Amino acid sequence: MSLLILGGTGTLGRQIVRKALDEGFQVKCFVRNFRKAVFLKEWGAELVYGDLKFLETIPIALIGVTAIIDASTARPSDLYNAKQIDLYGKNILIEAAKKAKIRRYIFFSILNSNKYPEIPLMSLKLKIENQLNLSGLNYTIFNLAGFFQGIISQYALPVLEKKSVWIAEDNSSIAYIDTQDIAKLAIKSLSISNAKNRVLPLVGNLAWNSLQIIEMCERLSGQRSKISRVPISFLKFATNLTKFFQWTWNISERLAFTEVLNRGDDFYESMDEVHKLLQVNNKDISSLDIYLQEYFIKVMRKLKEMNYEVSEDSSENIF
């Protein structure tokens, strides 16, 4: 099976490319910038120029392809491009996939997006899901919540650097998952016939709220955090205010997610059915506490090595 992967340079996409290559798939990566994607070529993937804004690049990229994995998404900070790329461009991609007789199409959406159609990014994901459902293609849609990798910059690094950790006053819990596990399950689904034409959750085994993650980072790093709380009422006010100014659309789009926080929904769903369907053991899915523990061990070891080198340099200067 030959794969065309969109979003191959992203946090999730690069893990899918690597896993697919490791499993022996022929991999094409649909990229706009060859320079930024050179590492994918070094891994063994073929780079094909493609840009969903330039529709003529789509059919050529599908030559010899049997399955598409779409791990790309428009940033919520760019309203115009989100509409242009994620909706119109991907609708054309789906139509081209039908003509090319693509056998499988994997798409990544957002868990609970059906509850928030007023949020532009979630609305776009829902429209693409609907387009796939009506397309006649054999598709699998995976609904994601959050990545382990995003926790590092949001929580772990500020704790280590003794900077403020900004959180909203909410109780929402998110079942974060390692992007490597997402890649493993997505690639495996290609060989599971019962995964065709299904919408499946793809989340971690446990859900965590902000304070629980901060407490974990404190315990594993041995450092106290500086927590700065932002009232949701202020975020909602800021959302409404920025909508009046075109040049602050990007801020408004980001703050639109405060509605999620305001409702306090948990982004978690049982993975029992998915594990059974994809023939995966629950224990094979990484846990957040182990992931963070390994991260802090590596960081602490590196810091000790740096301190040792500094102390050696200082002693040499004394003599």
C-alpha positions in Angstrom: 0.0 0.0 0.0 1.3 3.4 -1.0 0.4 6.3 1.3 0.0 10.1 0.8 0.4 11.9 4.0 -0.7 15.5 4.5 0.8 17.5 7.4 3.9 15.3 7.5 6.1 18.0 9.1 3.8 18.6 12.0 3.9 17.2 15.5 1.6 14.3 14.7 2.3 14.0 10.9 6.0 13.3 11.4 5.3 10.4 13.7 2.9 8.9 11.2 5.5 9.2 8.4 8.1 7.5 10.6 5.8 4.7 11.7 4.5 4.1 8.2 8.1 3.8 6.9 9.1 1.5 9.7 6.1 -0.7 8.8 7.3 -1.0 5.2 4.8 1.4 3.5 5.8 3.5 0.5 5.2 7.0 1.7 4.7 10.3 -0.2 4.5 13.5 1.7 2.3 16.4 0.4 4.5 19.4 1.2 4.6 23.1 0.3 8.2 23.7 1.5 10.8 21.2 0.5 13.5 22.8 2.7 11.4 22.4 5.9 10.5 18.8 4.9 14.1 17.6 4.1 14.2 15.4 7.2 11.3 13.4 5.9 13.2 12.7 2.7 16.2 11.6 4.8 14.0 9.1 6.6 13.0 7.6 3.3 9.8 9.4 2.3 9.2 10.8 -1.2 8.4 14.5 -1.2 5.7 15.8 -3.7 4.9 19.4 -4.0 1.3 20.2 -3.1 -0.7 23.1 -1.7 -4.4 22.8 -1.2 -4.7 26.5 -2.2 -3.4 25.5 -5.7 -5.9 22.8 -6.7 -3.9 21.7 -9.8 -1.3 20.2 -7.5 -3.7 17.7 -6.0 -4.4 15.1 -8.8 -0.6 14.7 -9.6 0.1 13.9 -6.0 -2.4 11.0 -6.0 -0.7 9.1 -8.8 0.1 5.6 -7.5 -1.4 6.2 -4.1 -3.8 3.8 -2.5 -4.5 5.5 0.9 -4.5 9.1 2.2 -3.7 10.1 5.8 -4.6 13.7 6.5 -2.8 14.9 9.6 -2.9 18.6 8.5 -5.0 21.4 9.8 -5.3 25.1 9.5 -4.2 27.1 12.6 -7.2 28.5 14.5 -5.3 31.8 14.5 -5.8 32.2 10.8 -9.5 32.5 10.0 -9.3 33.1 6.3 -6.8 30.3 5.6 -8.9 27.9 7.8 -11.9 28.5 5.5 -9.9 28.4 2.3 -7.7 25.3 3.0 -9.6 23.1 5.5 -12.9 23.4 3.8 -12.7 24.2 0.1 -9.3 22.6 -0.5 -10.0 19.4 1.3 -13.4 19.1 -0.4 -11.5 19.1 -3.7 -9.0 16.6 -2.3 -11.8 14.2 -1.3 -13.4 14.5 -4.8 -10.0 13.8 -6.4 -9.5 10.8 -4.1 -12.8 9.4 -5.4 -11.7 9.8 -9.0 -8.3 8.2 -8.2 -10.1 5.3 -6.5 -8.3 5.7 -3.2 -9.0 2.7 -1.0 -8.7 4.3 2.4 -8.9 7.8 3.8 -7.9 8.6 7.4 -8.8 12.0 8.8 -8.2 13.4 12.3 -10.9 15.5 13.9 -11.5 16.9 17.4 -13.3 15.1 20.2 -16.6 16.7 21.2 -16.5 19.0 18.1 -20.2 18.3 17.6 -20.9 20.1 20.9 -19.2 23.3 19.7 -20.3 24.1 16.1 -19.9 27.8 16.9 -16.1 27.4 17.2 -14.7 27.9 13.7 -12.1 25.2 13.7 -14.5 22.6 15.1 -17.1 23.6 12.6 -14.7 23.1 9.8 -13.7 19.7 11.1 -17.4 18.7 11.2 -18.0 19.8 7.6 -15.1 17.7 6.4 -16.4 14.7 8.4 -19.7 15.2 6.7 -18.1 15.4 3.3 -16.2 12.1 3.9 -19.4 10.5 5.1 -21.2 11.4 1.8 -18.2 10.7 -0.4 -18.5 6.9 -0.8 -14.8 6.5 0.1 -13.7 4.0 2.7 -12.8 6.4 5.6 -11.8 6.2 9.2 -12.1 9.4 11.3 -10.2 9.6 14.6 -11.3 12.1 17.2 -8.4 13.5 19.2 -8.2 15.5 22.4 -4.6 16.5 23.2 -1.0 15.5 22.7 1.6 14.7 25.4 4.0 16.8 23.4 2.0 20.0 23.9 2.2 19.6 27.7 5.9 20.2 27.7 5.8 23.8 26.5 2.5 24.6 28.4 3.4 23.1 31.8 6.7 21.3 32.1 9.0 24.0 30.8 7.5 26.9 32.8 7.8 24.8 36.0 11.5 24.0 35.3 12.3 27.6 34.4 10.3 29.0 37.4 8.1 31.0 35.2 4.3 31.5 35.5 2.0 28.7 34.4 -1.1 30.4 33.0 -4.3 28.5 33.5 -8.0 29.3 33.2 -10.4 28.8 36.1 -12.0 25.7 34.8 -12.3 22.0 35.7 -12.1 20.5 32.2 -10.2 17.3 32.0 -8.4 16.1 28.8 -7.3 12.6 27.9 -3.9 13.4 26.4 -2.2 10.8 24.2 1.3 10.4 22.8 1.5 11.2 19.1 3.6 8.0 18.7 0.6 6.0 19.9 -1.7 7.8 17.5 0.6 7.0 14.6 0.8 3.4 15.7 -3.0 2.9 15.9 -3.7 5.0 12.7 -1.3 2.8 10.6 -2.7 -0.4 12.1 -6.3 0.7 11.2 -5.3 0.5 7.5 -5.3 -3.3 7.8 -8.5 -3.7 9.8 -11.5 -4.0 7.6 -13.9 -3.3 10.5 -12.4 0.1 10.9 -13.8 1.3 7.6 -16.4 4.0 7.7 -16.1 4.5 11.4 -15.7 7.5 13.7 -13.5 6.5 16.6 -12.0 8.2 19.6 -8.3 8.2 19.9 -7.4 9.4 23.4 -5.3 8.5 26.4 -6.4 6.1 29.1 -6.8 8.8 31.8 -8.1 12.4 31.7 -6.2 15.2 33.5 -7.0 18.8 34.4 -4.5 21.6 34.6 -3.9 21.5 38.3 -3.3 17.7 38.3 -0.7 18.1 35.5 1.0 21.0 37.3 1.2 18.9 40.6 2.7 16.1 38.6 5.3 18.4 37.1 6.2 19.7 40.5 6.5 16.2 42.0 8.7 14.9 39.2 10.9 18.0 38.9 11.2 18.8 42.6 10.3 22.4 41.9 7.3 24.6 42.9 5.3 26.3 40.2 4.0 29.8 39.9 0.4 29.5 38.9 -1.4 32.5 37.4 -5.1 32.2 37.0 -7.2 33.9 34.3 -10.9 34.3 35.0 -13.0 32.8 32.3 -15.3 35.9 32.5 -12.3 38.0 31.4 -11.5 35.6 28.5 -15.1 35.8 27.3 -15.0 39.6 27.5 -11.8 39.6 25.5 -13.3 37.3 22.9 -16.2 39.7 22.2 -14.0 42.7 22.2 -11.5 41.4 19.6 -14.3 40.4 17.2 -14.7 44.1 16.4 -11.3 44.5 14.9 -10.2 42.6 11.8 -6.5 42.8 12.7 -7.2 40.9 16.0 -9.1 38.0 14.4 -6.2 35.6 15.3 -6.6 36.5 19.0 -10.4 36.2 18.8 -10.1 32.7 17.2 -7.9 31.5 20.0 -10.1 32.9 22.7 -13.1 31.3 21.0 -12.0 28.1 22.8 -12.9 29.7 26.1 -16.4 28.5 25.5 -15.0 25.0 25.9 -13.6 25.9 29.2 -16.7 27.7 30.3 -18.9 24.6 29.9 -16.4 22.4 31.7 -16.8 19.4 29.4 -14.3 16.5 29.8 -12.5 15.5 26.7 -12.4 11.8 27.3 -14.1 8.7 25.9 -13.5 5.0 26.6 -11.0 3.4 24.3 -12.1 -0.2 25.1 -13.9 -0.7 21.8 -11.1 0.9 19.8 -8.5 -1.3 21.5 -10.5 -4.4 20.8 -11.2 -3.4 17.2 -7.5 -2.6 16.5 -6.3 -5.6 18.6 -4.2 -3.4 20.9 -3.6 -4.0 24.6 -4.5 -1.2 27.0 -1.0 -1.5 28.5 0.6 -0.8 25.2 -0.7 2.8 25.3 1.8 5.3 27.0 0.7 6.9 30.2 1.2 10.6 30.9 3.0 10.2 34.2 5.6 7.8 32.7 6.1 10.1 29.7 6.7 13.1 32.0 8.9 11.1 34.3 11.1 10.1 31.4 11.2 13.7 30.2 12.3 15.2 33.6 14.9 12.4 34.1 16.5 13.4 30.7 16.3 17.1 31.6 17.8 16.6 35.0 20.6 14.4 33.7 21.4 17.1 31.1 21.4 19.8 33.7 23.8 17.8 35.9 26.1 17.3 32.9 26.1 21.0 32.1 26.8 21.9 35.8 29.7 19.4 35.9 31.2 21.0 32.7 30.8 24.5 34.2 32.5 23.5 37.5 35.4 21.9 35.6 35.9 25.0 33.5 35.8 27.1 36.7 38.5 25.0 38.4 40.7 25.2 35.3 40.4 29.0 35.4 41.5 29.1 39.1 44.8 27.4 38.2 
